[in-house]
Amino acid sequence: MELDTDYYQLLEIDRNATQDEIKKAYRKMALRYHPDVNSELEAGEQFKNINHAYSVLADPAKRQYYDLYGTVFLGDRYQQTAEANRPFGRCMGKRRGMGRGCGQMWMWEEILRKR
């Protein structure tokens, strides 16, 4: 899928579409381009693109991220950002507290160890 692909345009819906409208549009497009129904060579690739667009727009968090940043950062960066936005998600653990990488605060043990 190209980076500049507009998922709303791919599903033929408005940007302010509701979840029900997204689901209806997905079902209509999926039926049109399903490889078992459509024998064109491009149908399989189009079907994959429609599935990916629906997976993004059906999830409210991914949809919000897509609306803000587009498809450029939607891959692995979305997952990293989603994990990082959990309060203390990756900071909690044995002896980690609010150590390095968790708001850039250092633990005293780490500071003294470096001297």
Secondary structure, DSSP 8 states (H G I E B T S, - for coil): --TT--HHHHTT--TT--HHHHHHHHHHHHHHH-TTT--STTHHHHHHHHHHHHHHHHSHHHHHHHHHHTTTT-SHHHHHHHHHTSTTTTT-STTTTT-TTSSS---HHHHHHT-
